[in-house]
């Protein structure tokens, strides 16, 4: 069994924090010792404590400040982990420095976003100096890291996974159950890279949208006000519902008929995985890791980003062909069962850690880098 200390510096709850929590809980169930450093007074802290995970609240404010290094060193000295894992980039350098003379035998970075790395010496140094492995949750992220100057030998892809026991398999229906409008839903942090303004624009292009469809957006963020203003400008107030932030979204998923996500950038969407587990057909953009989840014409439809016309067309196709939509949803569920389970994610993480701890030489200066 391994002893882990994970570090997350985000103050908000997003897909990366949900992905981390499922990993922590899964490792703990398998008998590993799991501790976590995170920001005080966050949803991640509260939910981790509810799962009896040992949490060390630390307000990390800088990448390599002496205070941050000392705070991390204090926790590392108390916890004595074998494996130090970073879920977000801010604490990488401070954490590596704090762990130099400790029990830590391997250092891992989890990369969950598809944004390009900054092309400077500091960033490349941060991601390679004494880092044993970077875990990318999609092949798209791995390629972005390589484009940023990270050697392929230092990156391992471990796809995200979902706990299917939380998503009972839907009984196939031979005929539509709806007499009213179909529900097109999305779950996302309302930030610019989610491209949700294009969903509003797409809705405005669909004939008889007020009679045929309802759109539900679950989430909160900086784009909430611009989105509500756009909905009002397009006269779609009766069509769109903003449900606000919810850390538990399975009940919303069960109420959707179609899941739509018009992202401009995406690592590997937890929301799409959840929608697939709920047997929903997907309409999404062909960006980042999304095509690794959604196979066009099989379990959903992929469109180009920033194209409301294509997005509207795809939504209409699924709304008009309910039988094919149901088949797509069933194929999506099967795809999750075969490739994107939580059990596989935990097993591959354990295998990576076992390999890292057996290596005679570790770190960015090793001969295999």
Secondary structure, 3 states (H helix, E strand, C coil): CCEEEEECCCCCCCHHHHHHHHHHHHHHHCCCEEEEEECCCCHHHHHHHHCCCEEEECCCCCCCCHHHHHHHHHHHHHHCCCEEEECCCCCHHHHHHHCCCCCCCEEEEEECCCCCCCCCHHHHHHHHCCCCEEEECCHHHHHHHHHCCCCHHHEEECCCCECHHHCCCCCCCCCCCCCCCEEEEEECCCCHHHCHHHHHHHHHHCCCHHHHEEEEEECCCCCHHHHHHHHHHCCCCCCEEEEECCCCCHHHHHHCCEEEECCCCCCCCHHHHHHHHCCCEEEEECCCCHHHHCCECCCEEEECCCCHHHHHHHHHHHHHCHHHHHHHHHHHHHHHHHHCEHHHHHHHHHHHHHHHHHCCCCCCCCCCC
